[in-house]
Amino acid sequence: MVTSVMIDAQGRTIDYIRISVTDRCNLRCVYCMPETGMRMAAHEELLSFEEIERVCRILADIGIRKVKLTGGEPLVRKDFVELVGRIKAIEGIDKVTVTTNGVLLEDLMDDLAEAGIDGINISLDSLNPKKFEEITRRDLFSEAYRGIQKALTHPEIPLKLNCLPLGFEKQSLVDIAELARDNKMHVRFIEVMPIGLGKKYEFLSETEIIRMLEDKFGKLLPYTGKLGFGPGHYYSVDGFKGKIGFISSISHKFCDSCNRIRLTSEGYLKSCLQYETGKDLRKLLRSGAADEEIREAIIQAIEEKPVEHMFLSSQIDQEEYHTMSQIGG
């Protein structure tokens, strides 16, 4: 039985990794990717499934228990479901979940369930089809919504809906929140990160959104239970089947309890979203490095994990310059 625990220099337990499997996406969300001119990694520049599986085995050995697969849009990666099964089979990995925009989920949800996926997060920024198209630059609302409906046919698999409030007219935040009333899902509002194109947008504060929702639904009551393994905190609403959650990285900073690291689709290990610094695991994987050498590089990256992000500061050394699709959203 695997019992290792990874503790960083600040005393934080690091047990969660977000792994991007591709920088490609079938949407072009305005805060994430430019509409044209985006340089995508060549296939050979991406980590192979064998390389991702090897890294996950090493990570499990040092105490990583939870894996989130993301992108880009992870479901555009050929044979993605196979990767889920591979990681699920690794001793020590307790949970494997995925974040998707839902466009391809209708066709793949049953296969993901059979592979043992432990949770689905679906990104949806508006229930208004025209506003959805404006934000994503693609007329694919119907496909995304059918993906949500398909996920709901698997009530045994936790479902979360992620929305980035952008202050756009007719973004319909209240309508999105209302999905948690009649469906077994949690709706979460996430502050847009000031990285890449996200720097162009000002987030709505958690306080503003709560006020908006309470005007419609009544009092939001803090929920003290644990839902998932990320930084979200939740509220109960009378008559709702699901919870309303917030991930407020800027206004409610949670760096002191951060438990995550990130691996980009090109194999770069990042210990903090804001900073460019990290370890090039692809170089090690492809230069014949032994597992122990890769393990030590991962441990060093975790030990060098910054105390906190400084997104509101103008004086940052080695700040990340890639877009969220390149890093892994």
Beta strands, then each sheet from edge to edge (+ up, - down):
strand 1: 16-20
strand 2: 66-70
strand 3: 95-100
strand 4: 119-123
strand 5: 159-163
strand 6: 186-190
strand 7: 220-223
strand 8: 233-237
strand 9: 244-247
strand 10: 260-263
strand 11: 268-270
strand 12: 278-280
sheet 1: 7+ 8- 9+ 6+ 5+ 4+ 3+ 2+ 1+ 10+ 11- 12+
end
